Amino acid sequence: MFVHIGGEYTILIDSVIGLIDLDTVLASSTDMKAFLKQQEDENILEYVSEEIPRSLILTDDRTYVSPLSVQTLKKRIENARSNA
């Protein structure tokens, strides 16, 4: 099953490891800045849209920055699983 995460991106639900709500993470958080820099340095950070980022989607092999809220993503994942 797949889930649309914003822009033109659709990912495999089973590859999702975690969702991080960027609305609750402080912009000045040094841990988050270090994490994002590491992901970028490893060339596995992907922005799915130019819209304001609201969530991070951690998968087996990439980290996606999405304009969709964690609540929207969770709802889409739950709907996809219940329709399977």
N, C-alpha and C positions, 0 to 999 in steps of 0.2 A: 504494500500500500504506500501511496505517496501523499505528501502534503505540500501545498503551495505556501511559500514563506515570504512572498513579496516579489516585486519586479517580475522577471520571467523565470523565476527559480522554483523548482519543485524537487523535493528530496525524498528519499526513502525513509519512512517513519522508523523502521527498525534500526536505522543508523544514528538516530538522535540519542545522544548521551545526556544532554541537559539543556535547559533553557535558563537564561539569566535576564532578569528584568533591569534594563539600563535606567529606567525611571527611578529605581531605588538605589542605584550605585552612585556614589558621589563622583562628580567629574574630576575632583582632585585626588581620588583614590590612587595612591602610588602602586598598589598591588594590581589594580585593573589596568593601569597604564603599562606596567611591566608585562602583564599577560598579553595584552594586545600587541605590544611591540615584539614580543617573542613570536606570536602567531604570524605577524607581518614579516619578520625576519626569516621565518621558515616557509614563507610564501603559501600559507594555508589560511589566511584571513581574506574573506571575500565580502564586499559590500554588495548587497542585492539591489540597492536603489540609492538614489541621491537624496531621498527624503530623510527627515530627522530619524536617527536610529533609536529604536525603542527596546530592542532585545538582541541578545546573542544566542545563536543556536549552535551548540557544540555537537559535532558528529564524529564518527569514527576517524575521519581523515581531514576534516575542514572545520573552520569556524566561520559562521555566516553572521553578518550584521544586518538586521532586518528592521524595517519601519513598522512592522506589526507588533502589537503588544503580546506579552507572554500569555495573557488570558485568551486572546484571539487564536494564537497558535495552539494552545491546549485544547480549545474547543474544536478546532479543525482536526486535530489528531484524534480526539475522542469520537467525533462524528465519522471519520474515516474508518476507525476500528469497529464502530457499531454497525456500519453499513456493509461490512465485509462478510 
